Amino acid sequence: MFETAEVGNKTEKAEYKRQEPKLRTALLEAQRGLAGSDFSVVLLIGGVEGAGKTEFANQLLEWLDARGIAVHAWGEPTDEERERPFFWKFWRVLPAKRKAAFLMTSWYSEPIIDRVFKAASPAQFDQRLDQVIGFESMLAKEGVLLIKLWFHLSKAEQKRRFSELEKDPDTRWRVTKQDWKFHRRYDRFRKVCGHALMKTSTGEAPWYVVEAADRRYRNLTAGRLILDALQRKLKDQTARSPGSPDRSRPKPNNVIRRLDLRRSLDAAKFERRLEKLQGRLGALTRKLHKAGRSLTLVLEGPDAAGKGGAIRRLTGAMDARLYRVNSVAAPTDEEKARPYLWRFWRDLPRVGRVTIYDRSWYGRVLVERVEGFAGQEQWQRAYSEINSFESQLAEFGTIVLKFWIAISAAEQLRRFQDRQKTPYKQYKITDEDWRNRAQWGAYEAAACEMVERTSTEYAPWILVEGNDKRWARIQLLQSVTDALERSLR
């Protein structure tokens, strides 16, 4: 697919001087449009070594207003990056709406190098590319304009450029041993990169291959491609219609109603089992780091289901240095300005650590669905996006357990009334809790579909009968310790 980028296109100096001011002016105008828009821009600058990727990025920053633009590049993974899933470092730098980021290396770099040097099989390479396609599709649907440029040089031109740079003492430093190492494998890089670009050039995120032998031609061509993409996005931008509340009714016979909420545990048995299980849990969590694993626990359920009390029994068994509890509330302005899963990706635990979510990314298919904070298209596609997210966690070695603590409507009412009457519990009850209670059936329907569509082998839902708090807490502790023992054998 690179033949069209080896035909010898050039731009004369006089023509470049004539065209550059027009392009620069148009790019600045488009950037002003971005500042008033509802999307962000991620520019990937990839390609052959020596093709001038950094040179072009610097030129682009000179043409544009550099405020609101971040430039990112990655080398060898840091310890912090190695202890989290592959895409974590890229999620962290996604720009907010109305801003842009230039990525000089990206989610393509490592998979391509691994395949070239045969550290990954063809099947593993394609699996990673499938993850990339899903990631980029999600970005596009979440309001990110993704522009992917690939700067190409022929093998002969790359060799000539490296040799020329090495001859000059002032530029010799720009050519490394790795550049020559990659050049010796130029043909294999060409084949692997061609496959990657063909597979991942989609309607939502197409690749643009730019002939880079002539600097002036490269700069004008790449600049126009960026301008065209920005102008199309600004022209086609339509306001996202607000969601409408989903008031689906639950099926009469469903996974939640089949639970026996009469189950209970007396106080004496509870204390004996609690002490034993907490001892096991404390010992097991200390083994996570040596095993190269981490643990993510998700607790969901109706208001007043007892999530907070269950979490306190979990954390009471663990070294405080090893765990973190995230209580998820409505997204902040910073979080709303980025793709939905951003705030969860950035807080993933390192190897050896535990993160417990008191409510989680499932808010999109629960409260946001029921209350109309997300449109139907958003919450419908969230199931597959969440499954992909959890699959990547599990693939990395994170143990993912998700709990739905179920209570009856009558038990919730009793707990609400108790909170109202008890002064030190009154902070726990709000008008929003009563509004949510009025939609009990819709929340039950949403929870049942959530379990059906996101309970996987690598991240199962565990349904816990919660009318009796002692029973629920012991069942949760038992499930966590059993899962850890299986995973850490």
C-alpha positions in Angstrom: 0.0 0.0 0.0 3.0 2.3 0.2 3.8 2.4 -3.6 1.8 5.7 -4.0 4.1 7.3 -1.5 7.3 6.6 -3.5 6.5 8.4 -6.7 8.8 11.4 -6.1 6.4 14.2 -5.3 8.1 17.5 -4.6 7.1 21.1 -3.8 9.3 23.9 -5.1 10.5 26.5 -2.6 8.6 29.4 -4.3 5.4 27.4 -4.3 5.8 26.5 -0.7 6.3 30.1 0.3 3.1 30.9 -1.6 1.0 28.1 -0.1 2.3 28.1 3.5 0.7 31.4 4.7 -2.7 30.4 3.3 -2.6 27.0 5.0 -1.4 28.5 8.3 -4.2 31.0 8.3 -6.8 28.3 7.6 -5.4 26.1 10.3 -5.6 28.9 12.8 -9.2 29.6 11.8 -10.1 25.9 12.2 -8.4 25.9 15.6 -10.6 28.7 16.7 -13.5 26.7 15.6 -12.3 23.8 17.7 -12.2 26.1 20.8 -15.9 26.6 20.5 -16.8 23.0 19.6 -17.9 19.9 21.5 -15.1 17.6 20.4 -11.3 17.0 21.0 -8.6 16.2 18.5 -6.0 13.4 18.8 -3.3 13.5 16.0 -1.2 10.4 15.5 2.0 11.1 13.7 3.5 7.7 12.8 5.7 6.3 10.0 9.2 5.3 8.9 12.2 6.3 11.0 13.8 9.4 9.6 10.7 10.6 7.8 10.6 13.8 9.9 7.8 13.2 12.3 9.2 15.4 15.1 10.2 18.0 12.5 6.6 18.2 11.3 5.1 18.3 14.8 7.4 21.3 15.6 6.3 23.0 12.3 2.7 22.4 13.2 3.1 23.9 16.7 4.7 26.9 15.0 1.7 27.3 12.6 -0.9 26.9 15.4 -1.5 28.5 18.8 0.3 26.0 21.0 -1.9 26.7 23.9 -4.4 23.9 24.3 -2.1 21.4 22.5 -0.2 18.7 24.3 2.6 16.6 22.7 3.2 13.1 24.0 5.8 10.4 23.2 6.7 7.2 25.0 9.9 5.3 25.1 10.7 2.2 27.3 7.8 1.6 29.7 8.2 3.0 33.2 7.5 0.8 36.2 4.2 2.6 36.6 3.2 1.7 33.1 4.4 -1.9 33.3 2.1 -2.4 36.3 -1.0 -1.5 34.4 -2.8 -2.6 31.2 -1.4 -1.6 27.9 -3.9 1.2 27.0 -3.7 2.9 30.5 -0.9 5.3 29.5 -2.9 6.5 26.4 -6.2 6.9 28.3 -4.4 9.2 30.8 -3.4 11.8 28.1 -6.7 12.0 26.2 -7.4 15.7 25.8 -10.6 17.4 27.0 -13.1 18.7 24.6 -11.9 21.8 22.6 -8.3 20.7 23.1 -5.8 18.7 21.0 -3.0 16.2 21.6 -0.2 15.1 19.3 1.0 11.6 19.8 4.5 10.9 18.4 4.3 7.3 19.5 1.0 5.5 20.0 -0.9 2.3 20.6 0.5 1.1 17.2 4.2 1.3 18.1 4.7 -1.6 20.5 2.5 -4.1 18.7 4.3 -3.4 15.4 7.8 -3.7 16.9 6.7 -6.9 18.7 5.5 -8.4 15.5 8.6 -7.3 13.5 10.9 -8.9 16.0 8.6 -11.9 16.4 7.8 -11.3 20.0 4.2 -11.6 19.0 2.6 -14.2 16.7 0.3 -13.2 13.7 -2.7 -14.1 15.8 -1.5 -12.1 18.8 -0.8 -9.1 16.5 -4.3 -9.3 14.9 -5.8 -9.5 18.4 -4.1 -6.4 19.4 -5.2 -4.6 16.2 -8.7 -5.7 16.9 -8.4 -4.0 20.3 -7.1 -0.9 18.6 -10.1 -0.8 16.2 -12.5 -1.1 19.1 -10.6 1.6 21.1 -10.6 4.0 18.1 -14.3 3.4 17.4 -15.2 4.2 21.0 -13.1 7.4 20.8 -14.9 8.5 17.6 -18.4 7.8 19.2 -17.3 9.7 22.3 -16.5 12.9 20.4 -12.8 12.5 19.6 -11.6 13.5 16.1 -8.8 11.0 15.5 -6.4 12.0 12.6 -3.8 9.3 11.7 -0.9 10.3 9.5 1.8 7.9 8.3 5.0 9.4 6.9 6.7 7.1 4.4 10.2 6.9 2.9 11.5 4.3 0.6 14.3 2.0 1.8 16.9 3.8 -0.3 15.7 7.2 0.8 15.8 6.2 4.4 19.4 5.0 4.1 20.4 8.1 2.2 18.9 10.3 4.9 20.6 8.4 7.8 24.0 8.6 6.1 23.6 12.3 5.4 22.7 13.1 9.0 25.6 11.1 10.3 28.1 13.0 8.1 27.3 16.3 9.8 28.7 16.5 13.4 25.7 18.8 14.3 23.1 16.2 13.3 24.9 13.0 13.9 23.2 12.6 17.3 19.8 12.3 15.5 20.7 8.8 14.1 20.8 6.0 16.7 21.9 2.4 16.7 18.2 1.5 16.9 17.5 3.5 13.7 20.0 1.4 11.8 18.7 -1.8 13.5 15.2 -1.0 12.2 16.6 -0.1 8.8 18.1 -3.5 8.4 14.6 -4.9 8.9 13.0 -2.3 6.6 11.3 -4.9 4.4 9.7 -6.7 7.4 8.6 -3.4 8.9 7.0 -2.5 5.6 5.1 -5.7 5.5 3.9 -5.6 9.1 3.0 -1.9 9.0 1.2 -2.3 5.7 -0.9 -5.1 7.3 -1.6 -2.9 10.4 -2.6 0.1 8.3 -4.9 -1.9 6.0 -6.6 -3.6 9.0 -7.1 -0.4 11.1 -8.0 2.2 8.4 -11.7 2.5 9.1 -14.4 5.0 8.2 -14.2 6.4 11.7 -10.4 6.6 11.9 -8.7 6.3 8.4 -5.0 6.3 7.8 -3.4 8.9 5.5 -0.1 7.9 4.0 2.1 10.9 3.2 5.2 10.8 1.0 7.9 12.3 3.2 11.0 12.4 1.0 10.5 16.1 0.2 10.1 18.2 3.4 8.0 20.9 1.8 5.7 18.5 0.1 5.3 16.5 3.3 4.5 19.6 5.4 1.9 21.0 3.0 0.2 17.6 2.4 0.0 16.7 6.0 -1.2 20.2 7.0 -4.0 20.1 4.4 -5.1 16.6 5.6 -5.4 17.9 9.1 -7.2 21.1 7.9 -9.7 19.0 5.8 -10.4 16.7 8.8 -11.0 19.6 11.1 -13.2 21.5 8.6 -15.3 18.4 8.0 -15.8 17.8 11.7 -16.7 21.4 12.3 -19.2 21.4 9.5 -20.8 18.1 10.3 -20.9 18.7 14.1 -24.4 18.3 15.4 -25.5 18.8 18.9 -25.9 15.5 20.8 -29.6 15.1 21.7 -30.2 14.6 25.4 -31.2 11.1 26.4 -34.7 10.3 27.4 -35.4 8.2 30.6 -35.7 4.5 30.0 -38.6 3.1 32.0 -38.5 -0.5 30.9 -40.4 -2.9 33.1 -38.6 -6.0 34.6 -39.5 -9.5 33.5 -41.7 -11.2 36.2 -39.1 -14.0 36.5 -35.6 -12.7 36.4 -32.2 -13.4 38.0 -32.8 -10.9 40.8 -36.2 -12.1 41.8 -35.0 -15.7 41.9 -32.7 -14.8 44.9 -33.9 -15.9 48.3 -33.8 -12.7 50.3 -34.9 -14.5 53.5 -31.4 -15.9 53.9 -29.8 -14.7 57.2 -27.0 -15.4 59.6 -27.1 -15.1 63.4 -24.6 -12.8 65.2 -22.5 -15.5 66.7 -21.9 -17.3 63.5 -21.3 -14.0 61.7 -18.5 -13.0 64.1 -16.8 -16.4 63.9 -16.9 -16.5 60.1 -15.9 -12.8 59.8 -12.7 -13.2 61.8 -11.7 -16.3 59.8 -12.4 -14.8 56.4 -10.8 -11.5 57.2 -7.6 -13.4 58.2 -7.6 -15.3 54.9 -8.3 -12.1 52.9 -5.4 -10.2 54.6 -2.9 -13.0 53.8 -4.1 -13.4 50.3 -3.9 -9.7 49.3 -0.3 -9.6 50.5 0.5 -12.3 47.9 -0.8 -10.3 45.0 2.4 -8.4 44.2 4.6 -11.6 44.1 2.1 -13.2 41.8 2.1 -10.1 39.5 -1.6 -9.6 40.0 -4.0 -6.9 41.1 -7.6 -6.9 42.3 -10.6 -4.8 41.3 -13.8 -5.2 43.2 -17.1 -3.5 42.0 -20.0 -3.2 44.3 -23.4 -2.2 42.9 -27.0 -2.4 44.2 -30.0 -0.3 45.1 -29.6 2.7 47.5 -29.2 1.4 51.1 -28.2 -2.1 49.9 -25.3 -2.1 52.3 -22.4 -1.5 50.0 -20.5 0.8 52.4 -20.8 -1.6 55.3 -19.6 -4.5 53.1 -16.6 -2.4 51.9 -15.6 -1.7 55.5 -15.5 -5.4 56.3 -13.2 -5.9 53.3 -10.8 -3.0 54.0 -10.8 -4.0 57.7 -8.8 -7.1 56.6 -6.3 -5.4 54.4 -3.1 -3.4 54.8 -4.2 0.2 54.2 -1.2 0.8 51.9 -2.5 -1.8 49.5 -6.0 -0.7 48.8 -8.0 2.3 47.6 -11.8 2.8 47.7 -13.3 4.9 44.9 -16.8 6.2 45.7 -18.2 7.1 42.3 -20.6 10.0 42.1 -21.8 12.1 39.2 -19.0 13.0 36.8 -17.2 16.3 37.3 -16.8 18.9 34.4 -13.3 17.5 33.8 -14.6 14.0 33.5 -17.6 14.9 31.3 -15.1 16.6 28.9 -13.5 13.2 28.1 -14.7 9.8 27.0 -16.9 8.1 29.6 -14.4 5.4 30.7 -11.5 7.9 31.1 -12.0 8.5 34.9 -12.0 4.7 35.5 -8.9 3.9 33.4 -6.8 6.6 35.2 -7.4 5.0 38.6 -6.6 1.4 37.8 -4.6 -0.3 40.6 -0.9 -1.1 40.1 0.4 -4.7 40.5 -0.1 -5.9 44.1 -2.8 -3.3 44.8 -6.6 -3.5 45.3 -9.2 -1.0 44.1 -12.7 -1.2 45.4 -15.5 0.7 43.6 -18.5 1.8 45.5 -20.6 2.2 42.3 -18.6 2.1 39.1 -18.6 2.4 35.3 -21.9 0.6 35.4 -23.6 3.9 36.2 -23.9 4.4 32.4 -26.3 1.4 32.0 -28.0 2.0 35.4 -28.7 5.5 36.6 -27.7 7.3 33.3 -30.0 4.9 31.4 -32.9 5.1 33.8 -32.7 8.9 34.4 -32.0 9.9 30.8 -28.5 11.3 31.4 -27.2 9.1 28.5 -28.9 8.6 25.2 -30.0 5.1 24.1 -27.1 4.8 21.6 -24.7 5.6 24.4 -25.9 3.1 27.0 -26.6 0.4 24.4 -23.0 0.5 23.1 -21.6 0.7 26.7 -22.2 -3.0 27.2 -19.6 -4.0 24.6 -17.2 -1.1 25.6 -17.4 -2.3 29.3 -16.8 -5.9 28.3 -13.7 -4.8 26.3 -12.4 -2.7 29.2 -12.8 -5.6 31.6 -11.3 -8.1 29.1 -8.2 -5.9 28.9 -7.9 -5.8 32.7 -8.2 -9.6 33.0 -5.8 -10.2 30.1 -3.2 -8.1 32.0 -3.7 -10.1 35.2 -6.2 -8.1 37.1 -8.7 -10.2 39.1 -12.1 -8.6 38.5 -15.1 -9.4 40.7 -18.4 -7.6 40.5 -21.1 -7.8 43.2 -24.8 -6.9 42.9 -26.2 -6.7 46.5 -30.0 -7.2 46.2 -32.6 -6.1 48.7 -36.3 -5.9 48.5 -38.3 -2.7 48.1 -39.8 -3.2 51.5 -36.3 -3.6 53.1 -35.1 -0.5 51.3 -38.1 1.5 52.7 -37.3 0.3 56.2 -33.7 1.4 55.9 -34.7 4.8 54.5 -37.0 5.4 57.4 -34.3 4.3 59.9 -31.9 6.8 58.3 -34.4 9.6 58.6 -35.0 8.9 62.3 -31.4 8.4 63.4 -29.4 11.7 63.6 -26.0 10.2 62.7 -27.5 8.4 59.7 -29.4 11.3 58.2 -26.6 12.3 55.9 -27.1 9.1 54.1 -30.6 9.8 52.9 -31.3 12.5 50.2 -34.2 13.6 48.0 -32.4 11.8 45.1 -32.7 8.5 47.0 -36.5 8.9 47.1 -36.6 9.8 43.4 -34.7 6.7 42.5 -36.9 4.6 44.7 -39.9 5.8 42.6 -38.3 4.0 39.6 -37.6 0.7 41.4 -39.0 -1.4 38.5 -36.9 0.5 35.8 -33.7 0.0 37.9 -34.5 -3.7 38.3 -34.9 -4.1 34.6 -31.7 -2.3 33.9 -29.8 -4.3 36.5 -31.0 -7.6 35.0 -29.9 -6.6 31.5 -26.6 -5.4 32.9 -26.0 -8.8 34.5 -27.1 -10.7 31.4 -24.9 -8.7 29.0 -21.7 -8.2 31.1 -21.3 -11.3 33.3 -18.3 -12.9 31.7 -15.9 -15.7 32.6 -13.2 -13.1 33.2 -15.4 -10.7 35.1 -18.4 -12.4 36.5 -21.3 -10.9 38.3 -21.9 -12.4 41.8 -25.5 -11.8 43.1 -25.7 -11.5 46.8 -28.8 -11.6 48.9 -28.7 -8.4 51.0 -31.8 -8.2 53.2 -29.7 -9.5 56.0 -26.5 -7.5 56.2 -24.6 -10.2 58.1 -25.4 -12.7 55.4 -24.4 -10.4 52.6 -21.1 -9.4 54.1 -20.0 -13.0 54.7 -21.0 -14.0 51.2 -19.0 -11.2 49.7 -15.9 -12.0 51.8 -16.3 -15.7 51.0 -16.5 -15.0 47.2 -13.4 -12.7 47.2 -11.3 -15.1 49.2 -12.3 -18.1 47.1 -11.5 -16.2 43.9 -8.1 -15.1 45.2 -7.2 -18.6 46.2 -8.1 -19.9 42.8 -6.2 -17.1 41.0 -3.0 -17.2 43.2 -2.4 -20.9 43.2 
